[in-house]
């Protein structure tokens, strides 16, 4: 159990499993975390940005490179 699980035990996590091919962008544009534990948030420009502001990617790029989990 990590610190987040202790602090927020009832928060759901929905795994978005990476797969070969394209996956449509979710309509609600959730913030997601990748397998490197970076949090990505959608920007007003339609591109996801890492919390530190150094990285950016489209939904298709994120989905192609990482297994993603929704940050609820």
mmCIF file of the N, C-alpha and C atoms, coordinates in Angstrom:
data_MODEL
# 
_entry.id   MODEL 
# 
loop_
_atom_site.group_PDB 
_atom_site.id 
_atom_site.type_symbol 
_atom_site.label_atom_id 
_atom_site.label_alt_id 
_atom_site.label_comp_id 
_atom_site.label_asym_id 
_atom_site.label_entity_id 
_atom_site.label_seq_id 
_atom_site.pdbx_PDB_ins_code 
_atom_site.Cartn_x 
_atom_site.Cartn_y 
_atom_site.Cartn_z 
_atom_site.occupancy 
_atom_site.B_iso_or_equiv 
_atom_site.pdbx_formal_charge 
_atom_site.auth_seq_id 
_atom_site.auth_comp_id 
_atom_site.auth_asym_id 
_atom_site.auth_atom_id 
_atom_site.pdbx_PDB_model_num 
ATOM 1   N N  . UNK A 1 1  ? 0.860   -1.180 0.000   1.00 0.00 ? 1  UNK A N  1 
ATOM 2   C CA . UNK A 1 1  ? 0.000   0.000  0.000   1.00 0.00 ? 1  UNK A CA 1 
ATOM 3   C C  . UNK A 1 1  ? 0.898   1.233  0.000   1.00 0.00 ? 1  UNK A C  1 
ATOM 4   N N  . UNK A 1 2  ? 0.643   2.123  -0.920  1.00 0.00 ? 2  UNK A N  1 
ATOM 5   C CA . UNK A 1 2  ? 1.452   3.338  -0.954  1.00 0.00 ? 2  UNK A CA 1 
ATOM 6   C C  . UNK A 1 2  ? 0.730   4.479  -0.223  1.00 0.00 ? 2  UNK A C  1 
ATOM 7   N N  . UNK A 1 3  ? 1.408   5.588  -0.121  1.00 0.00 ? 3  UNK A N  1 
ATOM 8   C CA . UNK A 1 3  ? 0.870   6.731  0.619   1.00 0.00 ? 3  UNK A CA 1 
ATOM 9   C C  . UNK A 1 3  ? -0.462  7.212  0.053   1.00 0.00 ? 3  UNK A C  1 
ATOM 10  N N  . UNK A 1 4  ? -0.593  7.217  -1.269  1.00 0.00 ? 4  UNK A N  1 
ATOM 11  C CA . UNK A 1 4  ? -1.841  7.662  -1.891  1.00 0.00 ? 4  UNK A CA 1 
ATOM 12  C C  . UNK A 1 4  ? -2.998  6.750  -1.520  1.00 0.00 ? 4  UNK A C  1 
ATOM 13  N N  . UNK A 1 5  ? -2.762  5.443  -1.512  1.00 0.00 ? 5  UNK A N  1 
ATOM 14  C CA . UNK A 1 5  ? -3.825  4.502  -1.151  1.00 0.00 ? 5  UNK A CA 1 
ATOM 15  C C  . UNK A 1 5  ? -4.297  4.722  0.284   1.00 0.00 ? 5  UNK A C  1 
ATOM 16  N N  . UNK A 1 6  ? -3.395  5.033  1.178   1.00 0.00 ? 6  UNK A N  1 
ATOM 17  C CA . UNK A 1 6  ? -3.758  5.291  2.572   1.00 0.00 ? 6  UNK A CA 1 
ATOM 18  C C  . UNK A 1 6  ? -4.566  6.574  2.695   1.00 0.00 ? 6  UNK A C  1 
ATOM 19  N N  . UNK A 1 7  ? -4.151  7.603  1.957   1.00 0.00 ? 7  UNK A N  1 
ATOM 20  C CA . UNK A 1 7  ? -4.824  8.899  2.042   1.00 0.00 ? 7  UNK A CA 1 
ATOM 21  C C  . UNK A 1 7  ? -6.196  8.884  1.372   1.00 0.00 ? 7  UNK A C  1 
ATOM 22  N N  . UNK A 1 8  ? -6.338  8.136  0.297   1.00 0.00 ? 8  UNK A N  1 
ATOM 23  C CA . UNK A 1 8  ? -7.565  8.146  -0.498  1.00 0.00 ? 8  UNK A CA 1 
ATOM 24  C C  . UNK A 1 8  ? -8.022  6.716  -0.784  1.00 0.00 ? 8  UNK A C  1 
ATOM 25  N N  . UNK A 1 9  ? -8.389  5.956  0.238   1.00 0.00 ? 9  UNK A N  1 
ATOM 26  C CA . UNK A 1 9  ? -8.678  4.532  0.021   1.00 0.00 ? 9  UNK A CA 1 
ATOM 27  C C  . UNK A 1 9  ? -9.885  4.249  -0.866  1.00 0.00 ? 9  UNK A C  1 
ATOM 28  N N  . UNK A 1 10 ? -10.823 5.176  -0.991  1.00 0.00 ? 10 UNK A N  1 
ATOM 29  C CA . UNK A 1 10 ? -12.034 4.913  -1.760  1.00 0.00 ? 10 UNK A CA 1 
ATOM 30  C C  . UNK A 1 10 ? -12.044 5.554  -3.138  1.00 0.00 ? 10 UNK A C  1 
ATOM 31  N N  . UNK A 1 11 ? -10.929 6.087  -3.573  1.00 0.00 ? 11 UNK A N  1 
ATOM 32  C CA . UNK A 1 11 ? -10.871 6.733  -4.889  1.00 0.00 ? 11 UNK A CA 1 
ATOM 33  C C  . UNK A 1 11 ? -10.687 5.674  -5.962  1.00 0.00 ? 11 UNK A C  1 
ATOM 34  N N  . UNK A 1 12 ? -11.553 5.654  -6.968  1.00 0.00 ? 12 UNK A N  1 
ATOM 35  C CA . UNK A 1 12 ? -11.455 4.629  -8.011  1.00 0.00 ? 12 UNK A CA 1 
ATOM 36  C C  . UNK A 1 12 ? -10.302 4.903  -8.974  1.00 0.00 ? 12 UNK A C  1 
ATOM 37  N N  . UNK A 1 13 ? -9.765  3.846  -9.493  1.00 0.00 ? 13 UNK A N  1 
ATOM 38  C CA . UNK A 1 13 ? -8.754  3.938  -10.543 1.00 0.00 ? 13 UNK A CA 1 
ATOM 39  C C  . UNK A 1 13 ? -9.241  3.077  -11.695 1.00 0.00 ? 13 UNK A C  1 
ATOM 40  N N  . UNK A 1 14 ? -9.260  3.622  -12.886 1.00 0.00 ? 14 UNK A N  1 
ATOM 41  C CA . UNK A 1 14 ? -9.735  2.885  -14.047 1.00 0.00 ? 14 UNK A CA 1 
ATOM 42  C C  . UNK A 1 14 ? -8.558  2.697  -14.991 1.00 0.00 ? 14 UNK A C  1 
ATOM 43  N N  . UNK A 1 15 ? -8.155  1.466  -15.188 1.00 0.00 ? 15 UNK A N  1 
ATOM 44  C CA . UNK A 1 15 ? -7.030  1.206  -16.085 1.00 0.00 ? 15 UNK A CA 1 
ATOM 45  C C  . UNK A 1 15 ? -7.483  1.299  -17.528 1.00 0.00 ? 15 UNK A C  1 
ATOM 46  N N  . UNK A 1 16 ? -6.734  2.041  -18.306 1.00 0.00 ? 16 UNK A N  1 
ATOM 47  C CA . UNK A 1 16 ? -6.965  2.135  -19.734 1.00 0.00 ? 16 UNK A CA 1 
ATOM 48  C C  . UNK A 1 16 ? -5.825  1.355  -20.376 1.00 0.00 ? 16 UNK A C  1 
ATOM 49  N N  . UNK A 1 17 ? -6.061  0.147  -20.739 1.00 0.00 ? 17 UNK A N  1 
ATOM 50  C CA . UNK A 1 17 ? -4.999  -0.734 -21.200 1.00 0.00 ? 17 UNK A CA 1 
ATOM 51  C C  . UNK A 1 17 ? -4.558  -0.350 -22.600 1.00 0.00 ? 17 UNK A C  1 
ATOM 52  N N  . UNK A 1 18 ? -3.240  -0.164 -22.757 1.00 0.00 ? 18 UNK A N  1 
ATOM 53  C CA . UNK A 1 18 ? -2.698  0.162  -24.073 1.00 0.00 ? 18 UNK A CA 1 
ATOM 54  C C  . UNK A 1 18 ? -2.875  -1.027 -24.997 1.00 0.00 ? 18 UNK A C  1 
ATOM 55  N N  . UNK A 1 19 ? -3.126  -0.751 -26.248 1.00 0.00 ? 19 UNK A N  1 
ATOM 56  C CA . UNK A 1 19 ? -3.292  -1.815 -27.228 1.00 0.00 ? 19 UNK A CA 1 
ATOM 57  C C  . UNK A 1 19 ? -2.779  -1.334 -28.566 1.00 0.00 ? 19 UNK A C  1 
ATOM 58  N N  . UNK A 1 20 ? -2.528  -2.266 -29.433 1.00 0.00 ? 20 UNK A N  1 
ATOM 59  C CA . UNK A 1 20 ? -2.061  -1.917 -30.775 1.00 0.00 ? 20 UNK A CA 1 
ATOM 60  C C  . UNK A 1 20 ? -3.229  -1.291 -31.531 1.00 0.00 ? 20 UNK A C  1 
ATOM 61  N N  . UNK A 1 21 ? -2.953  -0.243 -32.243 1.00 0.00 ? 21 UNK A N  1 
ATOM 62  C CA . UNK A 1 21 ? -3.999  0.447  -32.996 1.00 0.00 ? 21 UNK A CA 1 
ATOM 63  C C  . UNK A 1 21 ? -4.347  1.762  -32.321 1.00 0.00 ? 21 UNK A C  1 
ATOM 64  N N  . UNK A 1 22 ? -5.435  2.341  -32.754 1.00 0.00 ? 22 UNK A N  1 
ATOM 65  C CA . UNK A 1 22 ? -5.837  3.634  -32.210 1.00 0.00 ? 22 UNK A CA 1 
ATOM 66  C C  . UNK A 1 22 ? -6.992  3.458  -31.242 1.00 0.00 ? 22 UNK A C  1 
ATOM 67  N N  . UNK A 1 23 ? -7.014  4.295  -30.264 1.00 0.00 ? 23 UNK A N  1 
ATOM 68  C CA . UNK A 1 23 ? -8.110  4.332  -29.303 1.00 0.00 ? 23 UNK A CA 1 
ATOM 69  C C  . UNK A 1 23 ? -8.627  5.756  -29.282 1.00 0.00 ? 23 UNK A C  1 
ATOM 70  N N  . UNK A 1 24 ? -9.920  5.949  -29.436 1.00 0.00 ? 24 UNK A N  1 
ATOM 71  C CA . UNK A 1 24 ? -10.433 7.323  -29.443 1.00 0.00 ? 24 UNK A CA 1 
ATOM 72  C C  . UNK A 1 24 ? -10.191 8.019  -28.111 1.00 0.00 ? 24 UNK A C  1 
ATOM 73  N N  . UNK A 1 25 ? -9.984  9.306  -28.198 1.00 0.00 ? 25 UNK A N  1 
ATOM 74  C CA . UNK A 1 25 ? -9.779  10.108 -26.996 1.00 0.00 ? 25 UNK A CA 1 
ATOM 75  C C  . UNK A 1 25 ? -11.059 10.109 -26.168 1.00 0.00 ? 25 UNK A C  1 
ATOM 76  N N  . UNK A 1 26 ? -10.953 9.938  -24.845 1.00 0.00 ? 26 UNK A N  1 
ATOM 77  C CA . UNK A 1 26 ? -12.161 9.953  -24.019 1.00 0.00 ? 26 UNK A CA 1 
ATOM 78  C C  . UNK A 1 26 ? -12.846 11.315 -24.088 1.00 0.00 ? 26 UNK A C  1 
ATOM 79  N N  . UNK A 1 27 ? -14.153 11.310 -24.092 1.00 0.00 ? 27 UNK A N  1 
ATOM 80  C CA . UNK A 1 27 ? -14.924 12.554 -24.211 1.00 0.00 ? 27 UNK A CA 1 
ATOM 81  C C  . UNK A 1 27 ? -14.738 13.470 -23.019 1.00 0.00 ? 27 UNK A C  1 
ATOM 82  N N  . UNK A 1 28 ? -14.506 12.902 -21.826 1.00 0.00 ? 28 UNK A N  1 
ATOM 83  C CA . UNK A 1 28 ? -14.399 13.746 -20.633 1.00 0.00 ? 28 UNK A CA 1 
ATOM 84  C C  . UNK A 1 28 ? -12.975 14.211 -20.346 1.00 0.00 ? 28 UNK A C  1 
ATOM 85  N N  . UNK A 1 29 ? -11.995 13.830 -21.159 1.00 0.00 ? 29 UNK A N  1 
ATOM 86  C CA . UNK A 1 29 ? -10.601 14.256 -21.025 1.00 0.00 ? 29 UNK A CA 1 
ATOM 87  C C  . UNK A 1 29 ? -10.078 14.145 -19.586 1.00 0.00 ? 29 UNK A C  1 
ATOM 88  N N  . UNK A 1 30 ? -9.959  12.927 -19.065 1.00 0.00 ? 30 UNK A N  1 
ATOM 89  C CA . UNK A 1 30 ? -9.498  12.771 -17.687 1.00 0.00 ? 30 UNK A CA 1 
ATOM 90  C C  . UNK A 1 30 ? -8.003  13.037 -17.549 1.00 0.00 ? 30 UNK A C  1 
ATOM 91  N N  . UNK A 1 31 ? -7.598  13.442 -16.367 1.00 0.00 ? 31 UNK A N  1 
ATOM 92  C CA . UNK A 1 31 ? -6.172  13.475 -16.053 1.00 0.00 ? 31 UNK A CA 1 
ATOM 93  C C  . UNK A 1 31 ? -5.747  12.021 -15.893 1.00 0.00 ? 31 UNK A C  1 
ATOM 94  N N  . UNK A 1 32 ? -4.573  11.673 -16.417 1.00 0.00 ? 32 UNK A N  1 
ATOM 95  C CA . UNK A 1 32 ? -4.109  10.290 -16.357 1.00 0.00 ? 32 UNK A CA 1 
ATOM 96  C C  . UNK A 1 32 ? -2.670  10.237 -15.847 1.00 0.00 ? 32 UNK A C  1 
ATOM 97  N N  . UNK A 1 33 ? -2.284  9.065  -15.363 1.00 0.00 ? 33 UNK A N  1 
ATOM 98  C CA . UNK A 1 33 ? -0.908  8.820  -14.921 1.00 0.00 ? 33 UNK A CA 1 
ATOM 99  C C  . UNK A 1 33 ? -0.350  7.708  -15.796 1.00 0.00 ? 33 UNK A C  1 
ATOM 100 N N  . UNK A 1 34 ? 0.908   7.865  -16.213 1.00 0.00 ? 34 UNK A N  1 
ATOM 101 C CA . UNK A 1 34 ? 1.527   6.852  -17.061 1.00 0.00 ? 34 UNK A CA 1 
ATOM 102 C C  . UNK A 1 34 ? 2.341   5.861  -16.237 1.00 0.00 ? 34 UNK A C  1 
ATOM 103 N N  . UNK A 1 35 ? 2.960   4.912  -16.910 1.00 0.00 ? 35 UNK A N  1 
ATOM 104 C CA . UNK A 1 35 ? 3.734   3.872  -16.237 1.00 0.00 ? 35 UNK A CA 1 
ATOM 105 C C  . UNK A 1 35 ? 5.013   4.405  -15.603 1.00 0.00 ? 35 UNK A C  1 
ATOM 106 N N  . UNK A 1 36 ? 5.383   5.627  -15.909 1.00 0.00 ? 36 UNK A N  1 
ATOM 107 C CA . UNK A 1 36 ? 6.536   6.266  -15.267 1.00 0.00 ? 36 UNK A CA 1 
ATOM 108 C C  . UNK A 1 36 ? 6.089   7.159  -14.106 1.00 0.00 ? 36 UNK A C  1 
ATOM 109 N N  . UNK A 1 37 ? 4.800   7.055  -13.752 1.00 0.00 ? 37 UNK A N  1 
ATOM 110 C CA . UNK A 1 37 ? 4.175   7.799  -12.653 1.00 0.00 ? 37 UNK A CA 1 
ATOM 111 C C  . UNK A 1 37 ? 4.084   9.298  -12.913 1.00 0.00 ? 37 UNK A C  1 
ATOM 112 N N  . UNK A 1 38 ? 4.162   9.712  -14.180 1.00 0.00 ? 38 UNK A N  1 
ATOM 113 C CA . UNK A 1 38 ? 3.932   11.113 -14.521 1.00 0.00 ? 38 UNK A CA 1 
ATOM 114 C C  . UNK A 1 38 ? 2.434   11.326 -14.657 1.00 0.00 ? 38 UNK A C  1 
ATOM 115 N N  . UNK A 1 39 ? 1.954   12.439 -14.127 1.00 0.00 ? 39 UNK A N  1 
ATOM 116 C CA . UNK A 1 39 ? 0.549   12.809 -14.291 1.00 0.00 ? 39 UNK A CA 1 
ATOM 117 C C  . UNK A 1 39 ? 0.437   13.721 -15.499 1.00 0.00 ? 39 UNK A C  1 
ATOM 118 N N  . UNK A 1 40 ? -0.540  13.419 -16.347 1.00 0.00 ? 40 UNK A N  1 
ATOM 119 C CA . UNK A 1 40 ? -0.796  14.190 -17.561 1.00 0.00 ? 40 UNK A CA 1 
ATOM 120 C C  . UNK A 1 40 ? -2.179  14.817 -17.450 1.00 0.00 ? 40 UNK A C  1 
ATOM 121 N N  . UNK A 1 41 ? -2.264  16.104 -17.706 1.00 0.00 ? 41 UNK A N  1 
ATOM 122 C CA . UNK A 1 41 ? -3.544  16.803 -17.644 1.00 0.00 ? 41 UNK A CA 1 
ATOM 123 C C  . UNK A 1 41 ? -3.831  17.437 -19.006 1.00 0.00 ? 41 UNK A C  1 
ATOM 124 N N  . UNK A 1 42 ? -5.098  17.418 -19.418 1.00 0.00 ? 42 UNK A N  1 
ATOM 125 C CA . UNK A 1 42 ? -5.427  18.014 -20.716 1.00 0.00 ? 42 UNK A CA 1 
ATOM 126 C C  . UNK A 1 42 ? -5.352  19.537 -20.644 1.00 0.00 ? 42 UNK A C  1 
ATOM 127 N N  . UNK A 1 43 ? -4.775  20.127 -21.668 1.00 0.00 ? 43 UNK A N  1 
ATOM 128 C CA . UNK A 1 43 ? -4.694  21.582 -21.734 1.00 0.00 ? 43 UNK A CA 1 
ATOM 129 C C  . UNK A 1 43 ? -5.796  22.149 -22.608 1.00 0.00 ? 43 UNK A C  1 
ATOM 130 N N  . UNK A 1 44 ? -5.918  23.448 -22.601 1.00 0.00 ? 44 UNK A N  1 
ATOM 131 C CA . UNK A 1 44 ? -6.927  24.111 -23.426 1.00 0.00 ? 44 UNK A CA 1 
ATOM 132 C C  . UNK A 1 44 ? -6.585  24.011 -24.910 1.00 0.00 ? 44 UNK A C  1 
ATOM 133 N N  . UNK A 1 45 ? -5.348  23.626 -25.205 1.00 0.00 ? 45 UNK A N  1 
ATOM 134 C CA . UNK A 1 45 ? -4.904  23.482 -26.591 1.00 0.00 ? 45 UNK A CA 1 
ATOM 135 C C  . UNK A 1 45 ? -5.191  22.099 -27.173 1.00 0.00 ? 45 UNK A C  1 
ATOM 136 N N  . UNK A 1 46 ? -5.857  21.233 -26.387 1.00 0.00 ? 46 UNK A N  1 
ATOM 137 C CA . UNK A 1 46 ? -6.187  19.898 -26.862 1.00 0.00 ? 46 UNK A CA 1 
ATOM 138 C C  . UNK A 1 46 ? -5.057  18.893 -26.729 1.00 0.00 ? 46 UNK A C  1 
ATOM 139 N N  . UNK A 1 47 ? -3.981  19.282 -26.071 1.00 0.00 ? 47 UNK A N  1 
ATOM 140 C CA . UNK A 1 47 ? -2.815  18.424 -25.873 1.00 0.00 ? 47 UNK A CA 1 
ATOM 141 C C  . UNK A 1 47 ? -2.660  18.163 -24.380 1.00 0.00 ? 47 UNK A C  1 
ATOM 142 N N  . UNK A 1 48 ? -2.232  16.949 -24.035 1.00 0.00 ? 48 UNK A N  1 
ATOM 143 C CA . UNK A 1 48 ? -1.957  16.626 -22.631 1.00 0.00 ? 48 UNK A CA 1 
ATOM 144 C C  . UNK A 1 48 ? -0.587  17.150 -22.245 1.00 0.00 ? 48 UNK A C  1 
ATOM 145 N N  . UNK A 1 49 ? -0.479  17.663 -21.023 1.00 0.00 ? 49 UNK A N  1 
ATOM 146 C CA . UNK A 1 49 ? 0.774   18.223 -20.512 1.00 0.00 ? 49 UNK A CA 1 
ATOM 147 C C  . UNK A 1 49 ? 1.136   17.522 -19.206 1.00 0.00 ? 49 UNK A C  1 
ATOM 148 N N  . UNK A 1 50 ? 2.427   17.273 -19.008 1.00 0.00 ? 50 UNK A N  1 
ATOM 149 C CA . UNK A 1 50 ? 2.861   16.702 -17.741 1.00 0.00 ? 50 UNK A CA 1 
ATOM 150 C C  . UNK A 1 50 ? 2.741   17.774 -16.666 1.00 0.00 ? 50 UNK A C  1 
ATOM 151 N N  . UNK A 1 51 ? 2.600   17.332 -15.433 1.00 0.00 ? 51 UNK A N  1 
ATOM 152 C CA . UNK A 1 51 ? 2.406   18.272 -14.319 1.00 0.00 ? 51 UNK A CA 1 
ATOM 153 C C  . UNK A 1 51 ? 3.579   19.239 -14.188 1.00 0.00 ? 51 UNK A C  1 
ATOM 154 N N  . UNK A 1 52 ? 4.793   18.796 -14.555 1.00 0.00 ? 52 UNK A N  1 
ATOM 155 C CA . UNK A 1 52 ? 5.949   19.680 -14.444 1.00 0.00 ? 52 UNK A CA 1 
ATOM 156 C C  . UNK A 1 52 ? 6.061   20.656 -15.626 1.00 0.00 ? 52 UNK A C  1 
ATOM 157 N N  . UNK A 1 53 ? 5.209   20.471 -16.648 1.00 0.00 ? 53 UNK A N  1 
ATOM 158 C CA . UNK A 1 53 ? 5.204   21.376 -17.790 1.00 0.00 ? 53 UNK A CA 1 
ATOM 159 C C  . UNK A 1 53 ? 6.276   21.108 -18.836 1.00 0.00 ? 53 UNK A C  1 
ATOM 160 N N  . UNK A 1 54 ? 7.115   20.118 -18.628 1.00 0.00 ? 54 UNK A N  1 
ATOM 161 C CA . UNK A 1 54 ? 8.217   19.850 -19.557 1.00 0.00 ? 54 UNK A CA 1 
ATOM 162 C C  . UNK A 1 54 ? 7.824   18.954 -20.723 1.00 0.00 ? 54 UNK A C  1 
ATOM 163 N N  . UNK A 1 55 ? 6.756   18.180 -20.578 1.00 0.00 ? 55 UNK A N  1 
ATOM 164 C CA . UNK A 1 55 ? 6.384   17.220 -21.610 1.00 0.00 ? 55 UNK A CA 1 
ATOM 165 C C  . UNK A 1 55 ? 4.968   17.493 -22.097 1.00 0.00 ? 55 UNK A C  1 
ATOM 166 N N  . UNK A 1 56 ? 4.721   17.186 -23.356 1.00 0.00 ? 56 UNK A N  1 
ATOM 167 C CA . UNK A 1 56 ? 3.371   17.295 -23.912 1.00 0.00 ? 56 UNK A CA 1 
ATOM 168 C C  . UNK A 1 56 ? 3.175   16.211 -24.958 1.00 0.00 ? 56 UNK A C  1 
ATOM 169 N N  . UNK A 1 57 ? 1.932   15.763 -25.097 1.00 0.00 ? 57 UNK A N  1 
ATOM 170 C CA . UNK A 1 57 ? 1.624   14.693 -26.046 1.00 0.00 ? 57 UNK A CA 1 
ATOM 171 C C  . UNK A 1 57 ? 0.128   14.691 -26.324 1.00 0.00 ? 57 UNK A C  1 
ATOM 172 N N  . UNK A 1 58 ? -0.222  14.207 -27.489 1.00 0.00 ? 58 UNK A N  1 
ATOM 173 C CA . UNK A 1 58 ? -1.636  14.017 -27.793 1.00 0.00 ? 58 UNK A CA 1 
ATOM 174 C C  . UNK A 1 58 ? -2.106  12.743 -27.105 1.00 0.00 ? 58 UNK A C  1 
ATOM 175 N N  . UNK A 1 59 ? -3.425  12.554 -27.053 1.00 0.00 ? 59 UNK A N  1 
ATOM 176 C CA . UNK A 1 59 ? -3.967  11.324 -26.469 1.00 0.00 ? 59 UNK A CA 1 
ATOM 177 C C  . UNK A 1 59 ? -3.422  10.100 -27.210 1.00 0.00 ? 59 UNK A C  1 
ATOM 178 N N  . UNK A 1 60 ? -3.373  10.178 -28.530 1.00 0.00 ? 60 UNK A N  1 
ATOM 179 C CA . UNK A 1 60 ? -2.891  9.058  -29.334 1.00 0.00 ? 60 UNK A CA 1 
ATOM 180 C C  . UNK A 1 60 ? -1.444  8.719  -28.993 1.00 0.00 ? 60 UNK A C  1 
ATOM 181 N N  . UNK A 1 61 ? -0.607  9.734  -28.820 1.00 0.00 ? 61 UNK A N  1 
ATOM 182 C CA . UNK A 1 61 ? 0.794   9.499  -28.451 1.00 0.00 ? 61 UNK A CA 1 
ATOM 183 C C  . UNK A 1 61 ? 0.903   8.869  -27.064 1.00 0.00 ? 61 UNK A C  1 
ATOM 184 N N  . UNK A 1 62 ? 0.142   9.379  -26.111 1.00 0.00 ? 62 UNK A N  1 
ATOM 185 C CA . UNK A 1 62 ? 0.167   8.799  -24.765 1.00 0.00 ? 62 UNK A CA 1 
ATOM 186 C C  . UNK A 1 62 ? -0.261  7.346  -24.787 1.00 0.00 ? 62 UNK A C  1 
ATOM 187 N N  . UNK A 1 63 ? -1.354  7.095  -25.457 1.00 0.00 ? 63 UNK A N  1 
ATOM 188 C CA . UNK A 1 63 ? -1.908  5.747  -25.487 1.00 0.00 ? 63 UNK A CA 1 
ATOM 189 C C  . UNK A 1 63 ? -0.974  4.772  -26.200 1.00 0.00 ? 63 UNK A C  1 
ATOM 190 N N  . UNK A 1 64 ? -0.246  5.244  -27.186 1.00 0.00 ? 64 UNK A N  1 
ATOM 191 C CA . UNK A 1 64 ? 0.672   4.379  -27.934 1.00 0.00 ? 64 UNK A CA 1 
ATOM 192 C C  . UNK A 1 64 ? 1.908   4.019  -27.117 1.00 0.00 ? 64 UNK A C  1 
ATOM 193 N N  . UNK A 1 65 ? 2.318   4.876  -26.184 1.00 0.00 ? 65 UNK A N  1 
ATOM 194 C CA . UNK A 1 65 ? 3.564   4.664  -25.446 1.00 0.00 ? 65 UNK A CA 1 
ATOM 195 C C  . UNK A 1 65 ? 3.393   4.117  -24.045 1.00 0.00 ? 65 UNK A C  1 
ATOM 196 N N  . UNK A 1 66 ? 2.240   4.283  -23.440 1.00 0.00 ? 66 UNK A N  1 
ATOM 197 C CA . UNK A 1 66 ? 2.076   3.930  -22.022 1.00 0.00 ? 66 UNK A CA 1 
ATOM 198 C C  . UNK A 1 66 ? 0.764   3.205  -21.766 1.00 0.00 ? 66 UNK A C  1 
ATOM 199 N N  . UNK A 1 67 ? 0.747   2.415  -20.710 1.00 0.00 ? 67 UNK A N  1 
ATOM 200 C CA . UNK A 1 67 ? -0.495  1.979  -20.110 1.00 0.00 ? 67 UNK A CA 1 
ATOM 201 C C  . UNK A 1 67 ? -0.888  3.120  -19.181 1.00 0.00 ? 67 UNK A C  1 
ATOM 202 N N  . UNK A 1 68 ? -2.126  3.545  -19.224 1.00 0.00 ? 68 UNK A N  1 
ATOM 203 C CA . UNK A 1 68 ? -2.558  4.712  -18.477 1.00 0.00 ? 68 UNK A CA 1 
ATOM 204 C C  . UNK A 1 68 ? -3.577  4.346  -17.412 1.00 0.00 ? 68 UNK A C  1 
ATOM 205 N N  . UNK A 1 69 ? -3.539  5.094  -16.329 1.00 0.00 ? 69 UNK A N  1 
ATOM 206 C CA . UNK A 1 69 ? -4.546  4.931  -15.292 1.00 0.00 ? 69 UNK A CA 1 
ATOM 207 C C  . UNK A 1 69 ? -5.164  6.304  -15.048 1.00 0.00 ? 69 UNK A C  1 
ATOM 208 N N  . UNK A 1 70 ? -6.479  6.328  -14.925 1.00 0.00 ? 70 UNK A N  1 
ATOM 209 C CA . UNK A 1 70 ? -7.179  7.579  -14.683 1.00 0.00 ? 70 UNK A CA 1 
ATOM 210 C C  . UNK A 1 70 ? -6.874  8.079  -13.279 1.00 0.00 ? 70 UNK A C  1 
ATOM 211 N N  . UNK A 1 71 ? -6.615  9.361  -13.148 1.00 0.00 ? 71 UNK A N  1 
ATOM 212 C CA . UNK A 1 71 ? -6.413  9.981  -11.846 1.00 0.00 ? 71 UNK A CA 1 
ATOM 213 C C  . UNK A 1 71 ? -7.744  10.574 -11.428 1.00 0.00 ? 71 UNK A C  1 
ATOM 214 N N  . UNK A 1 72 ? -8.432  9.879  -10.523 1.00 0.00 ? 72 UNK A N  1 
ATOM 215 C CA . UNK A 1 72 ? -9.782  10.292 -10.120 1.00 0.00 ? 72 UNK A CA 1 
ATOM 216 C C  . UNK A 1 72 ? -9.746  11.384 -9.080  1.00 0.00 ? 72 UNK A C  1 
# 
